Amino acid sequence: MKDITAVVVNWLTARRTLGAIDSFRKFYPNVPLILVDDASDPKYESKFFRVYRGLYRNASHEYDPDCEGLMVLDDLDNTKYIQGPDLGIHPRSHGHCVDLAMKEIDTTWMFHFHSDYRLLREGFLEALMDGIDETYCGVGDKKGANPRRLVLRNVASLYNVKAGKKHGVTFRPVICYADGTIDTQPLLVGQKGREAESMEAGGYFVKELCRLGYKVKWMPRVHQIYGVHLRWLEEKGEWNGPY
């Protein structure tokens, strides 16, 4: 595959991150890959994420800050390692980490996937790239049923980084206010007294580029066709390791 770079973010999930990279490399050994380590302190994690984490069947399997995997994340073949800063909160810090990776990408496209996603079949990137050109800003499954919500399931989706750089559009989570101003700080969750719309990582990126005339190629369940999200299996009680 040409003109595409893969990006994955690690946050206290070294074993899962290594598993995700291994599953990707089985099918795409030569695609450039950027791994960003999110150094955000877990004590700052949001209330939302603590509740969400409680859904896990095996929560103790998810977090492994002291595992041996952390010692090799910065020395993987054909992988650029970026040590992200302590952004103060997770998961809002995720988009900031992806934004760091995007600044290092010199290809048109970024394939972004989560550390708990496993690629199981060949042909995923080929399917995402089929029939698109640089007039598209993103490709993947749509998140939610609202037809007006332009959000990709970034568990495994494709983004036009070249377009984002051209127009100065960030991948960070963004709060858009009625007066047209935006906030991209990771700790912000909205301010009382001001009409605002909060968009998760990648949401503003796609919506703003669509506003500028770019298109999205929606591919329902494409990430499920070519792989599996361990978190979904865990929530249904269908997964009990390995990573």
BELCORMO-V931182 format. One record per pair of residues at least 24 apart in sequence whose C-alpha atoms are under 6 Angstrom apart, sorted by the first residue. I is the first residue (numbers start at 0). J is the second residue. D is the distance in Angstrom with one decimal. If there is no record, write none. Layout:
# BELCORMO-V931182
i=(I & I)
j=(J & J)
d=(D & D)
This chain:
# BELCORMO-V931182
i=(2 & 2 & 3 & 3 & 3 & 4 & 4 & 4 & 5 & 5 & 5 & 5 & 6 & 6 & 6 & 6 & 7 & 7 & 7 & 8 & 8 & 8 & 9 & 9 & 10 & 11 & 11 & 11 & 12 & 12 & 13 & 13 & 14 & 15 & 15 & 15 & 16 & 18 & 19 & 19 & 19 & 22 & 22 & 23 & 26 & 32 & 33 & 33 & 33 & 34 & 35 & 35 & 35 & 36 & 36 & 37 & 38 & 38 & 38 & 39 & 39 & 39 & 43 & 43 & 44 & 44 & 55 & 56 & 56 & 91 & 92 & 94 & 94 & 94 & 94 & 95 & 98 & 107 & 107 & 107 & 108 & 108 & 108 & 109 & 109 & 110 & 110 & 111 & 111 & 112 & 112 & 113 & 115 & 115 & 116 & 116 & 117 & 117 & 118 & 119 & 119 & 120 & 123 & 134 & 135 & 135 & 135 & 136 & 136 & 136 & 137 & 138 & 138 & 138 & 139 & 139 & 140 & 140 & 140 & 140 & 149 & 150 & 168 & 169 & 170 & 170 & 170 & 171 & 172 & 172 & 172 & 173 & 173)
j=(106 & 107 & 106 & 108 & 109 & 31 & 32 & 109 & 32 & 109 & 110 & 111 & 32 & 33 & 34 & 111 & 34 & 112 & 113 & 34 & 35 & 36 & 36 & 37 & 37 & 62 & 63 & 64 & 62 & 63 & 68 & 69 & 68 & 114 & 115 & 242 & 114 & 242 & 114 & 116 & 117 & 117 & 118 & 118 & 121 & 78 & 78 & 79 & 80 & 80 & 80 & 81 & 82 & 82 & 83 & 83 & 83 & 84 & 85 & 85 & 86 & 87 & 87 & 88 & 88 & 89 & 234 & 233 & 234 & 185 & 185 & 170 & 171 & 172 & 200 & 171 & 170 & 159 & 160 & 161 & 158 & 159 & 160 & 157 & 158 & 156 & 157 & 155 & 156 & 154 & 155 & 154 & 228 & 229 & 227 & 228 & 226 & 227 & 226 & 225 & 226 & 225 & 225 & 213 & 213 & 214 & 215 & 213 & 214 & 215 & 215 & 215 & 216 & 217 & 217 & 218 & 217 & 218 & 219 & 220 & 206 & 202 & 204 & 204 & 200 & 201 & 204 & 200 & 198 & 199 & 200 & 197 & 198)
d=(4.7 & 5.7 & 5.4 & 4.6 & 5.6 & 5.0 & 5.7 & 5.0 & 4.6 & 5.6 & 4.5 & 5.8 & 5.7 & 4.8 & 6.0 & 4.8 & 5.2 & 5.5 & 5.8 & 5.8 & 4.8 & 5.8 & 4.8 & 5.9 & 5.1 & 5.3 & 5.6 & 4.8 & 5.2 & 5.6 & 5.3 & 5.6 & 5.7 & 5.7 & 5.7 & 5.3 & 4.4 & 6.0 & 5.4 & 5.9 & 5.4 & 5.7 & 5.3 & 5.8 & 5.8 & 4.9 & 5.6 & 4.7 & 6.0 & 5.0 & 6.0 & 4.7 & 5.9 & 5.1 & 5.4 & 5.0 & 5.8 & 5.3 & 4.6 & 4.0 & 5.2 & 5.2 & 5.7 & 4.9 & 4.8 & 4.8 & 5.5 & 5.5 & 5.9 & 5.4 & 5.7 & 5.7 & 4.3 & 5.9 & 4.5 & 4.9 & 5.4 & 5.8 & 5.5 & 4.8 & 5.6 & 4.8 & 5.5 & 5.6 & 5.1 & 5.7 & 4.5 & 5.5 & 5.6 & 4.9 & 4.1 & 5.0 & 6.0 & 5.5 & 5.8 & 4.6 & 5.4 & 5.3 & 4.2 & 5.8 & 4.7 & 5.1 & 5.9 & 5.3 & 5.2 & 4.4 & 5.6 & 5.7 & 5.8 & 5.8 & 5.0 & 5.8 & 4.7 & 5.9 & 5.3 & 5.0 & 5.6 & 4.9 & 4.6 & 5.6 & 5.7 & 5.1 & 5.8 & 5.8 & 5.7 & 4.7 & 5.3 & 5.1 & 5.6 & 4.5 & 4.3 & 5.9 & 5.2)
